Amino acid sequence: MTARKTPQPPAPGTPEPCGREATILDSINEGVFTVDRDWRITSFNRAAERITGIPREQALGSPCSEVFRADICEKRCALRQTLSSGRPVVQATAHIIDHQGRRVPIRIATALLRDRDGQVVGGVETFQDLTQVERLQKELTARYSFEDIIGRSAVMQQLFEILPQVAASPSTVLIEGRSGTGKELVARAVHNLSPRQAKPFVAVNCAALPDALLESELFGVKAGAYTDAKRDRPGRFALAEGGTIFLDEIGDISPAMQMRLLRVLQERVVEPLGGTRPQPVDVRVIAATNKDLAQLVQQGTFREDLFYRIRVIHLRLPDLAERREDIPLLAQHLIAKFNHLQGRDIAGVSDDVMACLMEHDYPGNIRELENIIEQAFVLCRGSLIEVNHLPPELRPKTAAGPSPARALTLESLEKLSIQQALERRHGNRRLAAQDLGVDVSTLYRKIRTMGITPPAQDGRARRRR
């Protein structure tokens, strides 16, 4: 515990808050303290006492690093940056250790402190306790996540509802969705929730291997099957025994491989390359493709009998452009991920960045969004991702370039989400409010204040029928 110190008088020329100013500082909810050029605290408001747990009389005159014990004090002190450069710091994030040893998340802003003659005599720092914000973010993530899948949109919430039932079933699953939509994440979630969770999950990218190699990879090889086969090598089906095998990009396999796979699914046996006796396997099959298999069946390039064997349970993952309301949640999730991996403390993205992210069509889906956030992490040296940290194709065009589309503001984004929810629920306000995660009365108020015209059909009447 920090020893109680006798307060030292502020350095000459350091302005002290007068009675009125001190009252104002004590009335605000953010912590505020000032330091002189020797880094000793010259003022410390009531919120600073509450957040740090250190009394004002103990803080005054003490070195700020002994009172404001933050993880950025030694190498990335925001106040030191301001005093060195003369530029304020805004929206920096850090953690402090309070008097009880608890780690408290905070948001920081700093500025220079000048006397009446304009001379720099120290610095001022304000800080906000983010404990409640962090707790709400965790609750929000928990509410709108399932395993490692993130989404608050209606289509993702519907997927979350059925995944436990899909997992409990032994049936074969086909997941359709474009590249980058998270097909393997869904497959892993099904496995992790299933009775097979203690057994292996084995993933195979069927498009990455030619037929000869894919056959040996899936079914194994017997010693002597070819020149270099000096010993038996089990295939992926054998390695997944008792568990789940995930066959990604199954729409790319050849007709011959389709025939072999059909036999595995029908008879639940595999025959290794060079082997003469089938081996029984107990494996659940989850297949995935970025193609329209029904269309391939019509074209005659995919076997109809295999199609119906793997499509016992069918899941379709939407493009990110079809679930734009999930983009803010996904962006925050990715920022938290990269903060952890890179040891950074980036707070989030600016409103302008969020507008750019919301406008983009994401041909690469979630994988593309992840790449965008990762690049921004490399370029961002502050605590907030700005437009200049984004790839050039996402930044608004200059006046000399093509006329850009009108940027989405947060209000217009909210209005768009409400309109989409009402259309999806055929005008039913109660169901639309559930999709949006708000109270019905809040939805009615927003419809009125934003001038939203609900769909003509009556969702309640539709529901009564």
N, C-alpha and C positions, 0 to 999 in steps of 0.2 A: 504493500500500500504506500502511496506517495506521502512523504513526511510533510506535515503542515509547515508552511514557510511564512515568515514575516513579510507582508506586502512591501515592495520597494516602490518608491515614487517614480512616476514616469519620467523619461528623459526630457530635458529642457526642450521646449518647443512642441512637444507632443500634445495635440489637442485632446482634452478630456470631454466626454459628453456632459453638457449642462443638465440641470434637473429636468427640463422639459424633454431634451433629447433622450436622456436615460429612461424616462417614462415611456417614450415612444418605442425605444428599443426593447424594453421589457414587455411591451404589449404584443409584439409580433411572435409568430409561432416558430420562426426560424432562429437557430442559434447564430449569434453574432459576437465576434471578438476582434479586437484590434491589437496590433503589436507595434513596438517602436523599432528603430534600426538595429537594436541589439536582440531582437526577437523575444522581448519580454512583453507579456500581456498587459495592456493598459486599460482595457475595458472588456466586460464579460457579461452578456445579458442573461435574463432569467431562463430563456429557452436553452441557452448554452449550458447553464447549470443542470437543467432537467435532462438534456440528452447525454451529457458526459457523466453526470452524477457528482460533479466536483463543485463545491461551494465557491461563490464569487471571491470571497476574501482569501481563499487558498489559491485561486488562479491568478489573481492580480499580482504582478511583479514576477511571476514564475516564467521560465522559458516555455514557449508555446509547445515544444515537443514533449515536455513533461506532463502537460495538461491535455493537449489535443493529440492523443497517441494514435496516429493514423498509419496505415500501411504504406502511404506514399511519402511519409516525412523524410526519409533518408535520401531517396533517389529522385522522387517525382513531386516534390513539395510544390503545390499550386501557388502558394503565397510567395515562395522564393522565385518561381518563374515570373510572377508579376513584378516583383521588385527588381529583377534583373532586366526584364525586357520593357517594362513600363506598360505592358498590355494586360488587360484583365483576363481572367480565366472564368469561363461559364460552363455549367453543366458537367463539371468533372465529377467522377464518382470515386469513392474510396470506402474503407471500413475503419472505424476507430474501436479501441478497446475502452469500455466505460469503467467506472470505479469498481464494478463487481466482476470484471474480467470478461464481460459479454462482448461479442463482436457485433457492432452496430453498423449497418449500411447507411451511407450518407451521400448527398449530392452537394457539391461545393461550388461557390463563386467567390472570386477575389477581385480586389481593386486596390489602387494606391491610396494612401492616406496623406493629405497635404495640409499644411498650416494655412493661416490667413494670407500669407505672402505667396502661396502657391508652391512652397518647397515641400519635397517629399520627406515625410517624417516617419513613415511606417507603412503598414498595410492593414486592410480590413478583410475579414473572411466571414462569409455567411454559409451556414450549412443546414441541411434539412434531413431529418431522420426519415429514412426510407423503409423502416422495419415493417410498417403497415402496408406500404406499397408492395414490398417484396413478398409479404404474406399473401396479399390479394393476387399477385401475379402467379404464385405457386398454386393457389386455389383455382385460378382461371385455367392454368395449364393442366391441372389434374382433371378439371371438369371437361376440358376439350381435348384430351389426349387418351389414347388407348394403346398400351404397350409403347412403341416409339412412333406411333402415327398421330399426327396433329391435325385437328380440324374442328371448326365450330359450325361449318355450313350444314344445311339440312341433309345433303347427300352423304356427308361424312358421318353425321350423327346416326343416320339410318344404317350405315355400314357398321358402326360401333355396336349398335343394338343386336345385329344378327351374328357378329363374329363369334361370341361364346357358343351359340347353338351350332354354328358351322364347325367349330373346333371340337365340340363334344361328339360330333358324328364321325364315323370312319370313312365317309364317302370321298370319292375323288373330287377335286376342286379345280376349276379353270378360272384363272384371273386374267381378264382382258384390260388392257390400258396401254397408252402410248409410252414410249421410253421416258423414264424419269418420273413416273407417277407414283412409284413406291410399291411395285408389285412384290418384290422380295420382302419388304417390311411386313406386308399383309400376310404373306406366306409364313414368315417367322412368328407372327402374332398367333396365327391359327395353330401352329405347332406348339408354341409356348403355353397356350391355353388348353391343349388337348391332353388326354390320358397318356400320350406318347412323349410328353415334355422331357422326361428323364432320359430318353433315348436320343440318338443323333439326329440332327437336321443337316442334310447333305444337299448342297446346291450345285446344279450343273447348267452351264450355259450351252445349250444345244447348237446355237448358231456359231460358236467359236471354234468348233472342231469339224473336220471332214468326216464322212461316214465311217471309214475304217477305224479312225481313232475314237470316234464317239461310241462305236460298238464296244470296243475294248474298255473304254472308260465306264460305260454303263453296266456291262455284264461281266467284265473280268476276263482274264487270260489264263489258260492252262499252260504249264511248262511244255515247251516243244511245239507250241502252236506256230511259231515262226522262229527265225534264227536267233534273235536276241532274247526270246522268252525262256530264260534259264530256270525260272521258278514260277509257281502259281502266283497270280496277282488278283486280289478280289476287286470286283467292280463297285461302282457307287451304290447299286442296289444292295449288294451284300454289306457294304459299310453302313448303310442306313437301316440295317436290320432292327426291327422293333420301333423304328422312328419314322421320319418323314423324308422323302426325296422331292426336291423342288426342281422341276424341269423347265427352265426359263427359255423363252423364245422357241417353244415347241412347234410353232408354225413354219420354222425354217428347215425341219428335218426332211430327208428324202423319202420317197414312197417305200423303198426297201426298209428303211429304219422305222417307218410308220407301221409296217407289217410286223416287225419284230416286237415293237413296243405294244402293239395290240395283243399279241400272244401273252406277254407278261401280265397285262391287265386282266385278260380273260382267265388265265390259268394260274396266275400268281407263282410263276416259276421263271427262272432265268437260266440260260445256257451259255456258260463262258466260251469265249473264242477258243477253238481247239478241243472243247469238251464234248463228251458223248452222252452225259447224263444231266438232265435238268435238275436245278437246285431250287427248292421252295424258298420263297421270301415272304416275310411279313413286313410290308412297307406301305405307308400311306403315300399316295401320289398327289402332289399339287403341281399343276402345270400353269404356265403363263405365256402370254404372247402379246406383241404390239400390233398384231394383224387381226383382221376380221376373219376368223376361222369359218364362219357360216358362208361367207362369200367365197373363200377358197374351196369349200366343199362344192359349191355350185359350179365353180370353174374346173373342178375335177383334179385339183392339185393337192387336196387333202382328203384322206379317206373318211367317208361318212360314218363307218362303224367305229373308227377310232375317235372321231369327233364326239359321238354320243357316249363313248366310254369315259372320256375325260371331262365331259361337260355335265356331270351329275349335279354338281352345285356350281352355279355361274356367278361370279362377282365381276363387276365392271368398275374400274377406277376412273374418275373423271379427270380431264385435263385441268391444270391449275387455272387456266382462263375461265373455266366453268365454275370455279369456286373462289372467286376473287376475295370474298369476305374472309378467307383463311389466310390471306397474304400477311396482314399485320401480325397474326399469331405465329405463323411460320417464321417470319423475319426475326421476331423476338426470340423464338426458340433457337434459331441458328446463331444469333448474336451470343446467347448464353453458352452455346456449344463452343464457339470459337474463343470466347473469353476464357473458358476452362482450358481448352487445348493450347492456347497461346499465352496464357498468363496475363491477359489484358483486362481492362475494366471499362469497356465501351458501354455507355448507357443505353444507346438506341440509335434511331435515325431521325433526322429532321422531318418536319411536315412536308417540305418540298421533295425530299427523297421518297417519302411514303407515297406521295402523289405520282412520282415517276414509276415506282414499283407497281402501283395499282393500274397504271395505264398500259404496262407492257403485256404482250400476249403470251410470252413464255413457250416458244416452240419446244424448248428442252425441259419444260415443266419444273418440278421441284428441284431437280438436279441443277437446272440453270439458275434458279433463285439462290441455291447454295453457293454456286460459283460466283455470283454477283456479290453476295455478302462477304465471301472470303477475299475477293479482290479489294473490296472496300476496307476490310481489316488491314490489308497490307499498306494501303495508301493513307489511312486515317491515323494521324498522330495525336489527335485530341480525344475527347470523350464522346463525341457525337458524329455520326456518319453524315456527311454533307453531299450535295449534288456532285461536286468536283471529284468525289471519291468513286463515283459510279463509272461503269464502262461508257465510252463516248456515245454508243448507240442509245443509251437510256437517258442521256442528258437532254434537256430542252434545247431545241435548235436556236441559233442566234438569229437576230433580225435579218441578216443577210442570207440566211438559209431558207429552206422551205418553211411555209407557215405551219407551226406545230398545232396539234390538236389541243383543245382547251384542257388545261391541267385539272385533274380532279382535286378538289379541296376535301378536307375531312368531312365537312358538312354535306357536300354533294355525294361523297362515298356512302355516308350514312343514309341519305335519301335513296340512293340506288339500292342499297341492301334491303331497305324497308319495302320498296316497290317490288323487288324480286321475290321477297318472302310472301307478300300479299298475292302476287300472281301465282306463285307456286302452290299456295294454299287456297286458291280460288276465292279470295276475299275474306276468308275466315280469320278474323282478328286474333282470336285466342290461340289458334295453331301458329299463326305468323309470329305472335309474341313469343311463343315457346321456341320457335326456330331461332329467333333473334336473341333469346336469353334476357328478355325484359318483361316487366309487368304489363298487363293489358292496358291499364290506365296510362302508362308511359307511352305505349304505342299510339293510343288515341290522341294524346297530346301532340306527339311528333307529327302525326298525319295532319293535324289541324295547323300547327305552326309552320310546317314545311310546305303546305299547300299540295299535299299528295292526293291524287285522285285514285281511290281503290278500284279494283276491277269491277265491271258491271255485274258479274254473276255473284250470287249470294252463297258464300261458302257454308253458312249455317244450314240453309235449305238443302244444299247438296249433301251435307252430313246427315240430315234427318232422313233423306231417302235411303 
